[in-house]
Amino acid sequence: MMDHDPNDIDHYLDGGKDNFDPNPGQPQENEFGTLADGAVIQAEKNWATRNRDAIAQAMWEDYQQALQERES
């Protein structure tokens, strides 16, 4: 990833201490709601697996396109 965008890490590091969890291990609320507490049901696991695979596929396709563009 650093070969593709060496400045990507700056996005995660800028802002200093504001990027760190002040209460690690405690539920947090954000614009998406509150994180769940307890066991994950199979349907959620299946959704997460499909979502992860779709993200990985999209990343792979973007990478392949970037390689083709470099060859041109």
Distance bins in CASP14 RR format, pairs under 12 A and 6 or more apart:
PFRMAT RR
TARGET T0000
AUTHOR 0000-0000-0000
RMODE 2
METHOD distances of the structure
MODEL  1
1 7 0 0 0 0 0 1 0 0 0 0 0
1 8 1 0 0 1 0 0 0 0 0 0 0
1 9 0 0 0 0 1 0 0 0 0 0 0
1 11 0 0 0 0 0 1 0 0 0 0 0
1 12 0 0 0 0 0 1 0 0 0 0 0
1 59 0 0 0 0 1 0 0 0 0 0 0
1 62 0 0 0 0 0 1 0 0 0 0 0
1 63 0 0 0 0 1 0 0 0 0 0 0
1 66 0 0 0 0 0 1 0 0 0 0 0
2 8 1 0 0 1 0 0 0 0 0 0 0
2 9 1 0 0 1 0 0 0 0 0 0 0
2 10 0 0 0 0 0 1 0 0 0 0 0
3 63 0 0 0 0 1 0 0 0 0 0 0
3 66 0 0 0 0 1 0 0 0 0 0 0
3 67 0 0 0 0 0 1 0 0 0 0 0
3 70 0 0 0 0 0 1 0 0 0 0 0
4 59 0 0 0 0 1 0 0 0 0 0 0
4 62 0 0 0 0 1 0 0 0 0 0 0
4 63 1 0 0 1 0 0 0 0 0 0 0
4 64 0 0 0 0 0 1 0 0 0 0 0
4 65 0 0 0 0 0 1 0 0 0 0 0
4 66 1 0 0 1 0 0 0 0 0 0 0
4 67 0 0 0 0 0 1 0 0 0 0 0
4 69 0 0 0 0 0 1 0 0 0 0 0
4 70 0 0 0 0 0 1 0 0 0 0 0
5 11 0 0 0 0 1 0 0 0 0 0 0
5 12 0 0 0 0 0 1 0 0 0 0 0
5 62 0 0 0 0 0 1 0 0 0 0 0
5 63 0 0 0 0 0 1 0 0 0 0 0
5 66 0 0 0 0 0 1 0 0 0 0 0
7 13 0 0 0 0 0 1 0 0 0 0 0
7 14 0 0 0 0 0 1 0 0 0 0 0
8 14 0 0 0 0 0 1 0 0 0 0 0
9 19 0 0 0 0 0 1 0 0 0 0 0
10 16 0 0 0 0 0 1 0 0 0 0 0
10 19 0 0 0 0 0 1 0 0 0 0 0
11 19 0 0 0 0 0 1 0 0 0 0 0
12 18 0 0 0 0 0 1 0 0 0 0 0
12 19 1 0 0 1 0 0 0 0 0 0 0
12 20 0 0 0 0 0 1 0 0 0 0 0
13 19 1 0 0 1 0 0 0 0 0 0 0
13 20 0 0 0 0 0 1 0 0 0 0 0
21 27 0 0 0 0 0 1 0 0 0 0 0
21 28 1 0 0 1 0 0 0 0 0 0 0
21 30 0 0 0 0 0 1 0 0 0 0 0
21 35 0 0 0 0 0 1 0 0 0 0 0
22 28 0 0 0 0 1 0 0 0 0 0 0
23 29 0 0 0 0 0 1 0 0 0 0 0
23 35 0 0 0 0 0 1 0 0 0 0 0
25 35 0 0 0 0 1 0 0 0 0 0 0
25 37 0 0 0 0 0 1 0 0 0 0 0
26 34 0 0 0 0 0 1 0 0 0 0 0
26 35 0 0 0 0 1 0 0 0 0 0 0
26 37 0 0 0 0 0 1 0 0 0 0 0
27 33 0 0 0 0 1 0 0 0 0 0 0
27 34 1 0 1 0 0 0 0 0 0 0 0
27 35 1 0 1 0 0 0 0 0 0 0 0
27 36 0 0 0 0 1 0 0 0 0 0 0
27 37 1 0 0 1 0 0 0 0 0 0 0
27 38 0 0 0 0 0 1 0 0 0 0 0
28 34 1 0 0 1 0 0 0 0 0 0 0
28 35 1 0 0 1 0 0 0 0 0 0 0
28 36 0 0 0 0 0 1 0 0 0 0 0
28 37 0 0 0 0 0 1 0 0 0 0 0
29 35 0 0 0 0 1 0 0 0 0 0 0
29 36 0 0 0 0 0 1 0 0 0 0 0
36 44 0 0 0 0 1 0 0 0 0 0 0
36 48 0 0 0 0 0 1 0 0 0 0 0
38 44 0 0 0 0 0 1 0 0 0 0 0
39 45 0 0 0 0 0 1 0 0 0 0 0
40 46 0 0 0 0 0 1 0 0 0 0 0
40 47 0 0 0 0 1 0 0 0 0 0 0
40 48 0 0 0 0 1 0 0 0 0 0 0
40 49 0 0 0 0 0 1 0 0 0 0 0
41 47 0 0 0 0 1 0 0 0 0 0 0
41 48 0 0 0 0 0 1 0 0 0 0 0
42 48 0 0 0 0 0 1 0 0 0 0 0
42 49 0 0 0 0 0 1 0 0 0 0 0
43 49 0 0 0 0 0 1 0 0 0 0 0
43 50 0 0 0 0 0 1 0 0 0 0 0
44 50 0 0 0 0 0 1 0 0 0 0 0
44 51 0 0 0 0 0 1 0 0 0 0 0
45 51 0 0 0 0 0 1 0 0 0 0 0
45 52 0 0 0 0 0 1 0 0 0 0 0
46 52 0 0 0 0 0 1 0 0 0 0 0
46 53 0 0 0 0 0 1 0 0 0 0 0
47 53 0 0 0 0 0 1 0 0 0 0 0
47 54 0 0 0 0 0 1 0 0 0 0 0
48 54 0 0 0 0 0 1 0 0 0 0 0
48 55 0 0 0 0 0 1 0 0 0 0 0
49 55 0 0 0 0 0 1 0 0 0 0 0
49 56 0 0 0 0 0 1 0 0 0 0 0
50 56 0 0 0 0 0 1 0 0 0 0 0
50 57 0 0 0 0 0 1 0 0 0 0 0
51 57 0 0 0 0 0 1 0 0 0 0 0
51 58 0 0 0 0 0 1 0 0 0 0 0
52 58 0 0 0 0 0 1 0 0 0 0 0
52 59 0 0 0 0 0 1 0 0 0 0 0
53 59 0 0 0 0 0 1 0 0 0 0 0
53 60 0 0 0 0 0 1 0 0 0 0 0
54 60 0 0 0 0 0 1 0 0 0 0 0
54 61 0 0 0 0 0 1 0 0 0 0 0
55 61 0 0 0 0 0 1 0 0 0 0 0
55 62 0 0 0 0 0 1 0 0 0 0 0
56 62 0 0 0 0 0 1 0 0 0 0 0
56 63 0 0 0 0 0 1 0 0 0 0 0
57 63 0 0 0 0 0 1 0 0 0 0 0
57 64 0 0 0 0 0 1 0 0 0 0 0
58 64 0 0 0 0 0 1 0 0 0 0 0
58 65 0 0 0 0 0 1 0 0 0 0 0
59 65 0 0 0 0 0 1 0 0 0 0 0
59 66 0 0 0 0 0 1 0 0 0 0 0
60 66 0 0 0 0 0 1 0 0 0 0 0
60 67 0 0 0 0 0 1 0 0 0 0 0
61 67 0 0 0 0 0 1 0 0 0 0 0
61 68 0 0 0 0 0 1 0 0 0 0 0
62 68 0 0 0 0 0 1 0 0 0 0 0
62 69 0 0 0 0 0 1 0 0 0 0 0
63 69 0 0 0 0 0 1 0 0 0 0 0
63 70 0 0 0 0 0 1 0 0 0 0 0
64 70 0 0 0 0 0 1 0 0 0 0 0
64 71 0 0 0 0 0 1 0 0 0 0 0
65 71 0 0 0 0 0 1 0 0 0 0 0
65 72 0 0 0 0 0 1 0 0 0 0 0
66 72 0 0 0 0 0 1 0 0 0 0 0
END
